[in-house]
Each structure stands twice: as C-alpha cells, then as structure tokens.
Amino acid sequence: MRLLLSVLLFALASLALALSACRRSAPSNVAAAVNDRPITYQELEKQYKSEFSSPVERPSEEQVWYQKLELLRVLVEKEIMWQRAERAGLLAVDADVDAKLNELRAGSTQEEFQKQLLARNLTLDDLRAQLRRDLSIQKLFNKEITSHIGITEKEVADFYNANRASFNLPEPQYHVAHILVTPYPDSAVRNLKGDKAQNEQQARKKIEMLAARIRQGEDFAMLAQNFSEDANTSANGGDFGFIPESALAQANVELRKVLVSLKPGQVSPIVRSAEGYRLLRLISREPAGQRNLEDPRVQQNIRETLLNRKDQLLRAAYYEVARSEAQVVNYLARRISAAKGKM
C-alpha cells in the first residue's frame, strides 16, 4: 500500500512538472505575450523591416538580434498601453486616423507618398494600423497624465526669476536638445540606464536604435535621460540650451546645415561629428532681446518647459506601474538566453 502511494505521488508530481513545462514552453510563432495576447514573429519581422529598411552597413547576426530585442521591448510596451486604452474605451476612430493620415500626406503627391511607404516596407493598411495604435495610446496619456497636470502662476514666476538671464538674448538663438552617443570607452556614464557605447560599431548601433524609437513616437527627452552620453545635458532631457546664431558659424558644417533646416519640434536624422553621433531636436528659434515675464512667448515657453518636466516624470512612473501590473512573457529573450547568443 505504501509503495502504491509512493508511485501515485511520483506520477502526480511528474504530471505536474510536465504540465508546468508545457505552460512555460514557447509557442513556435510567438515572440512575446502581454496578458496572454501574442506578439508574433511576423509582426516583429515586419516592424524590423520597416525600421531598418536601408541600414548604413550590413549588421552582424548579434546586431540583428539585439535590434529585434529592442524593437520587441517597444512593441510590448505599446501593447500594454494599447490594452489599457482598449479597456478605457479610448481607441482612436476612423476619423482620427484619417485626419492624421492627411497630415502625413500633406505636401506629397500620391506617387511620392507611395514611394515613402515602399521605402519603409509598409502598406497603407500597415500605416493606418500603426496610426490607430499610436493615437489611441496618446489619448490614454492625455486622459491619465496630461489632463491632470496644472501649472500655477507662482510656478511660472519662480521659474522666470530663477532663469531671468536666459530670457535676455543678445542675438537670435536656437533652442536645441540633443542625444549624443560617442564611440569612446568611458566608465563615467551619467544617464539613467548607465548605458555607454564602447566602440564605433556599438555607437552606430545604439544611435540607430534611438532614431528608430523616436520615429515610433517615443519621447525624445525621456530617451535622452535614459541613453544620451552627454553628462551635461542628459539629466535635462538633452536640453542643450540656446545657441547664438553667431556660434553656428563655428559649428560643424553638417550640424549647422541640419539645424538651420529644422522646424521647431522636428528631430534631425543621425549626424556624425567629431564627438560621435547626434540626434538634434529644435525646440524653438528666438529673436534677440530681453523677454519680460508678461511676454506671451515667455509664458508659453515656461509653461511648456514645466509641463514637459512633469509629463516626463509622470509618464515614466505610469510606464513602470503599467509594466509591473501586466503579465509579460518574452519568448525571444528566453530563446537567446538559452542559446547563449548563438541563434
């Protein structure tokens, strides 16, 4: 009797282990799952071909898998936010998607627009699906974060008084933010992720990944805080401050050409300089002269600065809370880890 009981317990334990192994095993076509909703390898591959349609140089196998891991992380985060928007009834409707699509098409002929889609390996349906997702997530952020942020008159006045000198512009200036990635080894890294490229190959791979994440709609300032290798600006979201027009004459020719071509709010392509690789964001162009607090431009600039600071903080916290509450399984990461990098 005792022997029979032992055999039975062993059989039950074996069955439990088998069932557990089945639950943990990766479905062959699923790269990750968010709350049991799959992200397939087909989706990941399509995203990869869209973001890296024309690489500067042929990447190594390790680079490809690293890039796919990073893209998958972004897809997981977007899926988490999409599901939250879905539960909150905040999904973008066709009219929202059409309006954004018309905005993207503005200034381009139908033929030019189709060429742009082909260059990114996208169909019109692919683009509409991406826009619907991005707009839905933005609706979620507006409801859960931005709508709750208030800027008081006292906060505006305190900021102006603490930064009065920065509103006295002796000549036209460019307000610029940047993300810098250098190819030189350095143990003194001062960004939130402690992330540092150690050579030319790593630097190029890193800046391409950051450019891809910006194209996907990720916040420039948050990426600068997490990854920029400029210790003087990363903590401020890459804010470089104001660059006098005369200083541009001393700047790298390529940097100057790119900066002058940008419109406020735009982000540049990757720019190579002596220090490394940069992504530039033009925040504003400012004419010369002292700005008073009563100047509407000053008020708007301060409010936008304070709003962005609070929005970045709250958005970072919101992402962390959402990730901690979601059930995420990254099957691709498990595969790479199990294969010791030999895929």
C-alpha positions in Angstrom: 0.0 0.0 0.0 2.8 2.4 1.0 4.6 1.5 -2.3 1.5 2.1 -4.3 1.0 5.5 -2.6 4.6 6.5 -3.4 4.2 5.5 -7.0 1.0 7.5 -7.3 2.6 10.6 -5.7 5.5 10.3 -8.0 3.2 10.1 -11.0 1.3 13.1 -9.9 4.4 15.1 -9.4 5.7 14.1 -12.8 2.4 15.1 -14.4 2.5 18.5 -12.6 6.1 19.1 -13.8 5.1 18.2 -17.4 2.1 20.5 -17.3 4.2 23.3 -15.9 6.8 22.7 -18.7 4.0 22.9 -21.3 2.8 26.2 -19.8 6.3 27.6 -19.9 7.3 26.3 -23.4 7.3 29.0 -26.1 4.8 28.8 -28.9 6.7 28.5 -32.2 5.3 31.6 -33.8 5.1 33.9 -30.7 7.9 36.3 -29.8 6.2 37.7 -26.7 2.9 37.7 -24.9 1.2 40.5 -23.0 -1.6 39.3 -20.8 -1.9 36.2 -23.0 -2.2 38.3 -26.1 0.6 37.3 -28.6 3.1 39.4 -30.5 4.1 37.2 -33.3 7.5 36.8 -35.1 5.7 38.0 -38.2 4.8 41.3 -36.5 8.3 41.7 -35.2 9.9 41.0 -38.6 7.5 43.5 -40.3 8.5 46.1 -37.8 12.1 45.3 -38.2 12.0 45.7 -42.0 10.1 49.0 -41.6 12.7 50.5 -39.2 15.8 49.1 -40.7 14.9 49.0 -44.4 18.2 50.5 -45.6 21.0 50.0 -43.0 24.2 52.0 -43.5 26.2 48.8 -43.3 25.4 45.2 -43.1 24.8 44.3 -39.4 26.2 41.3 -37.7 23.9 38.5 -36.6 24.3 39.7 -33.0 23.3 43.2 -34.0 20.2 42.0 -35.8 19.0 40.1 -32.7 19.9 43.0 -30.4 17.9 45.3 -32.6 15.0 42.9 -32.7 15.1 42.5 -28.9 14.9 46.3 -28.5 12.0 46.6 -31.1 10.2 43.8 -29.3 10.5 45.7 -26.0 8.9 48.7 -27.7 6.1 46.5 -29.1 5.5 45.0 -25.7 5.2 48.5 -24.1 2.8 49.6 -26.9 0.7 46.5 -26.4 0.5 47.2 -22.7 -0.7 50.7 -23.4 -3.0 49.7 -26.2 -4.7 47.2 -23.9 -5.2 49.9 -21.3 -6.6 52.3 -23.9 -8.9 49.5 -25.0 -10.2 48.9 -21.5 -10.7 52.6 -21.0 -12.7 53.0 -24.3 -10.1 55.4 -25.7 -9.4 53.7 -29.1 -8.9 56.1 -32.0 -11.8 56.1 -34.5 -11.5 56.2 -38.3 -11.9 59.9 -38.4 -8.9 60.3 -36.1 -6.8 58.0 -38.3 -7.9 59.8 -41.5 -7.0 63.2 -40.1 -3.5 62.1 -39.1 -3.0 60.3 -42.4 -4.0 63.5 -44.3 -1.5 65.4 -42.1 1.3 63.0 -43.1 0.3 63.2 -46.8 0.3 67.0 -46.8 2.9 68.3 -49.4 3.3 65.0 -51.1 1.8 63.6 -54.3 0.1 60.2 -54.2 3.1 58.8 -56.0 5.6 60.3 -53.6 3.6 59.1 -50.6 3.5 55.5 -52.0 7.3 55.6 -52.5 7.7 56.7 -48.9 5.6 53.7 -47.8 7.6 51.3 -50.0 10.9 52.6 -48.6 9.7 51.6 -45.2 8.2 48.3 -46.3 4.7 49.4 -45.3 1.3 49.1 -46.9 -1.3 51.8 -46.4 -3.2 49.3 -44.1 0.0 48.8 -42.1 0.4 52.6 -41.6 -3.3 53.0 -40.7 -2.9 50.3 -38.0 0.2 51.9 -36.6 -1.5 55.3 -36.5 -4.6 53.9 -34.8 -2.4 52.4 -32.1 -0.3 55.5 -31.6 -3.3 57.8 -31.5 -5.1 55.5 -29.0 -2.1 55.5 -26.7 -1.8 59.3 -26.9 -5.5 59.5 -25.9 -4.7 57.4 -22.9 -1.7 59.6 -21.9 -3.8 62.7 -22.3 -6.6 61.3 -20.1 -4.4 59.6 -17.5 -1.5 62.1 -17.3 -1.6 65.4 -19.2 -5.1 66.3 -18.2 -4.1 66.1 -14.5 -1.1 68.4 -14.8 -1.6 72.0 -13.6 0.9 74.9 -13.8 0.3 77.8 -11.4 1.2 81.4 -11.9 3.6 81.2 -9.0 5.5 78.3 -10.7 5.8 80.4 -13.8 7.1 83.4 -12.0 9.5 81.4 -9.9 10.9 79.8 -13.0 11.3 83.1 -14.7 13.0 84.7 -11.7 15.4 81.8 -11.4 16.3 81.9 -15.1 15.9 85.6 -16.0 19.3 85.7 -17.7 18.3 83.0 -20.2 15.4 85.3 -21.4 17.9 88.0 -22.4 19.0 87.2 -25.9 21.7 89.5 -27.4 21.2 87.9 -30.8 18.9 85.4 -32.5 19.3 82.0 -30.9 18.3 78.4 -31.5 16.9 76.4 -28.5 18.2 72.9 -29.1 18.1 69.5 -27.4 20.3 66.6 -28.4 21.1 63.0 -27.8 24.8 62.2 -28.1 26.4 58.8 -28.5 30.2 58.6 -28.5 32.4 55.6 -29.7 34.9 56.1 -26.9 35.2 53.8 -23.8 34.3 55.7 -20.6 33.4 54.3 -17.2 31.9 57.6 -16.0 28.4 57.3 -17.6 25.8 59.7 -16.4 22.4 58.6 -17.9 19.6 56.8 -16.1 20.3 53.5 -17.8 24.1 53.6 -17.3 24.3 52.8 -21.0 27.6 53.6 -22.9 28.8 52.6 -26.3 32.4 51.4 -26.2 33.4 51.5 -29.9 32.3 52.7 -33.3 30.1 49.7 -34.0 28.3 49.9 -30.7 27.8 53.7 -31.1 26.3 53.3 -34.6 24.0 50.5 -33.5 22.9 52.5 -30.4 22.1 55.7 -32.3 20.2 53.9 -35.0 18.1 52.2 -32.3 17.4 55.5 -30.7 16.4 57.1 -34.0 14.1 54.2 -34.6 12.4 54.6 -31.2 11.9 58.3 -31.9 10.3 57.5 -35.2 8.0 55.2 -33.4 6.8 58.1 -31.3 8.8 57.7 -28.1 9.6 60.8 -26.1 12.9 62.5 -27.1 13.6 63.9 -23.7 13.0 60.6 -21.9 15.3 58.8 -24.4 17.9 61.5 -23.7 17.6 61.0 -20.0 18.0 57.2 -20.3 20.6 56.9 -23.0 22.4 60.2 -24.0 26.1 60.1 -23.2 26.4 63.9 -22.7 26.7 64.2 -18.9 25.9 67.9 -19.1 22.5 67.6 -20.7 21.1 64.0 -20.3 19.5 64.8 -16.9 17.6 67.7 -18.5 16.2 65.5 -21.3 19.0 66.5 -23.7 18.2 70.3 -23.4 21.3 72.0 -24.8 20.0 75.5 -24.1 20.2 78.4 -26.5 22.8 78.5 -29.3 23.6 82.0 -30.5 23.3 82.5 -34.3 27.0 83.6 -34.4 28.1 80.3 -32.8 26.7 78.3 -35.6 29.4 79.7 -37.8 31.9 77.9 -35.7 29.9 74.7 -35.6 30.4 71.5 -37.6 29.2 72.2 -41.2 26.8 69.3 -41.2 25.4 70.2 -37.8 24.8 73.8 -38.9 23.1 72.7 -42.1 20.8 70.3 -40.3 19.9 72.7 -37.5 19.1 75.5 -39.9 16.8 73.2 -41.9 14.8 72.0 -38.9 11.4 73.4 -37.9 10.5 73.8 -34.2 9.6 70.4 -32.8 11.4 68.4 -35.5 14.1 65.9 -34.9 17.1 65.6 -37.2 18.4 62.5 -39.0 21.6 61.0 -37.5 24.5 63.5 -37.7 28.2 62.5 -37.4 30.5 64.9 -35.7 34.0 64.7 -34.0 32.4 63.8 -30.7 30.3 61.0 -32.1 26.7 60.6 -33.3 23.9 63.1 -32.6 20.2 63.4 -32.9 19.1 67.1 -32.7 15.7 68.5 -31.8 14.9 72.1 -32.5 12.7 73.3 -29.6 12.4 76.9 -30.9 14.0 79.9 -32.7 14.2 83.0 -30.6 14.8 86.6 -31.8 17.2 88.9 -30.0 16.3 91.0 -26.9 15.2 90.8 -23.2 12.0 88.9 -22.7 9.7 90.1 -19.9 7.5 87.7 -17.9 4.5 89.4 -19.5 5.6 88.4 -22.9 3.2 85.6 -24.2 6.2 83.8 -25.7 7.9 83.7 -22.3 4.8 82.5 -20.6 4.3 79.8 -23.3 7.9 78.7 -23.1 7.9 78.4 -19.3 4.6 76.6 -19.2 5.7 74.2 -21.9 9.0 73.6 -20.1 7.3 72.9 -16.7 4.6 70.8 -18.4 7.2 68.7 -20.2 9.1 68.1 -17.0 6.0 67.0 -15.1 4.7 65.0 -18.0 8.1 63.1 -18.4 8.1 62.3 -14.7 4.5 61.1 -14.6 4.8 59.2 -17.9 7.9 57.4 -16.7 6.1 56.4 -13.5 3.0 55.4 -15.4 5.0 53.1 -17.7 6.6 51.4 -14.7 3.3 50.9 -13.0 1.7 49.5 -16.2 4.6 47.2 -16.8 4.5 45.9 -13.2 0.8 45.1 -13.5 0.9 43.4 -16.9 1.8 39.7 -17.4 4.6 39.8 -19.9 6.5 36.8 -21.3 9.4 37.5 -23.7 9.9 34.2 -25.5 12.5 35.7 -27.8 14.7 36.8 -24.9 14.3 33.3 -23.4 15.5 31.7 -26.8 18.5 34.0 -27.0 19.4 33.4 -23.4 19.0 29.6 -23.7 21.1 29.6 -26.9 23.9 31.6 -25.2 23.6 34.1 -28.0 24.0 31.5 -30.8 20.7 31.7 -32.6 
